[in-house]
Structures are given as structure tokens and as C-alpha cells.
Amino acid sequence: MGWFSSNKTSETPDPTSRKDRQRCWDSRDAYFACLDAANVVKPGDEGAACAETKKTYEANCAKSWIDYFNKRRVLAEQQQGVLTQARTQAESARSR
């Protein structure tokens, strides 16, 4: 077990592998679809509603990717709310 040993565990997804990246994205999409169906914005707040898809998502994606995707989902939802509010304000300003 030296610096350059090539022993990789099969439990850890390899983000450099196209197949593993695609598997991660597919499981992320399935998990987020489940969250959408449960009307949950922040991953982790769904309770037991999406337990199976969450387990698959966490098994297929690197921890750093999971953190990024989860934060990005919340941020995108917040941005959507701000954009909707801005459109509403712009429309009300035009109608005056």
C-alpha cells in the first residue's frame, strides 16, 4: 500500500468514469423527482418519503457532488422565487 497503489474500492464512485458520472446524474434526477413529487425543496427534509432513491443517490455519487447538487437545488429554487417576484413587480409597475 504505497503512494501509487491502484487498489480502488468498488464502493466509491469514480467521478472520472463517464459511466459512473451518468449513474450519479441519473440517481440525482430520480431523487430530485421524488422530492418534487413530495413538494420538498431542501434535500434531507423529506423524512422517509424518498428513502430508497436517496440511498441510491448517496451510493452512486461522491460526497462533494452530493453537497454541490443539494446546495444548487436550494439556490435554484430561491432564484426562481426572486425572479417570480421581480416579474410581478415589473408587471404591476407597467399597469400603473
Phi and psi in degrees as a GROMACS rama.xvg file:
@    title "Ramachandran Plot"
@    xaxis  label "Phi"
@    yaxis  label "Psi"
@TYPE xy
-102.346  -168.005  GLY-2
-63.2088  -33.8615  TRP-3
-111.903  27.6255  PHE-4
-69.3028  146.709  SER-5
-105.959  19.9817  SER-6
-76.3755  108.183  ASN-7
-108.488  142.196  LYS-8
-84.059  141.328  THR-9
-74.7269  -10.5187  SER-10
-76.2714  -27.3196  GLU-11
-92.6137  122.839  THR-12
-66.3806  145.721  PRO-13
-99.7769  104.44  ASP-14
-66.7926  -11.5401  PRO-15
-85.3816  -10.5599  THR-16
-88.4698  125.728  SER-17
-58.7101  -40.3418  ARG-18
-64.3952  -42.6802  LYS-19
-69.1165  -36.8681  ASP-20
-63.3508  -44.8151  ARG-21
-63.565  -40.106  GLN-22
-62.7856  -40.6002  ARG-23
-62.5502  -49.4421  CYS-24
-61.7508  -40.5751  TRP-25
-65.0301  -42.496  ASP-26
-71.0363  -33.4282  SER-27
-62.0932  -46.6058  ARG-28
-62.0741  -39.6364  ASP-29
-65.9679  -42.4228  ALA-30
-65.0477  -45.4691  TYR-31
-66.9173  -33.0879  PHE-32
-64.1794  -39.3828  ALA-33
-64.4162  -41.8997  CYS-34
-62.7951  -41.1403  LEU-35
-61.3302  -42.5924  ASP-36
-64.6556  -31.4461  ALA-37
-89.7413  3.60683  ALA-38
56.173  45.2596  ASN-39
-115.615  129.153  VAL-40
-90.4973  -50.7532  VAL-41
-88.0919  118.472  LYS-42
-59.1737  136.694  PRO-43
104.249  -17.025  GLY-44
-93.9993  6.74265  ASP-45
-87.0956  -7.04009  GLU-46
69.0918  -131.535  GLY-47
-94.0806  3.18543  ALA-48
-60.8476  -38.6546  ALA-49
-122.733  34.0723  CYS-50
-59.5841  -42.6833  ALA-51
-68.864  -45.3948  GLU-52
-69.3765  -31.8877  THR-53
-66.3387  -40.8695  LYS-54
-62.8487  -41.4005  LYS-55
-66.293  -43.1649  THR-56
-58.0444  -47.6896  TYR-57
-69.5639  -28.4729  GLU-58
-76.945  -30.2094  ALA-59
-95.5859  -10.4647  ASN-60
-121.255  148.17  CYS-61
-67.612  148.645  ALA-62
-56.3036  -41.3953  LYS-63
-65.0649  -34.1801  SER-64
-69.9954  -40.9832  TRP-65
-60.3692  -46.1295  ILE-66
-59.2178  -45.2133  ASP-67
-62.7394  -49.7944  TYR-68
-61.3243  -41.8488  PHE-69
-65.498  -44.7494  ASN-70
-65.3226  -39.1536  LYS-71
-64.3697  -37.2087  ARG-72
-63.2186  -46.181  ARG-73
-65.0101  -43.8753  VAL-74
-62.402  -42.3511  LEU-75
-62.6473  -38.4482  ALA-76
-66.6266  -41.2585  GLU-77
-64.3299  -41.8375  GLN-78
-63.4061  -38.9821  GLN-79
-62.6158  -39.7804  GLN-80
-64.2625  -40.9806  GLY-81
-66.4435  -42.0375  VAL-82
-64.3777  -40.4867  LEU-83
-63.1769  -43.0442  THR-84
-63.7927  -40.6431  GLN-85
-65.0213  -40.5827  ALA-86
-62.7782  -42.5893  ARG-87
-62.4207  -43.6482  THR-88
-66.0198  -39.0553  GLN-89
-65.4888  -40.3531  ALA-90
-67.4613  -39.412  GLU-91
-70.0004  -31.9759  SER-92
-69.9668  -35.1263  ALA-93
-70.1755  -33.2988  ARG-94
-79.327  -6.7841  SER-95
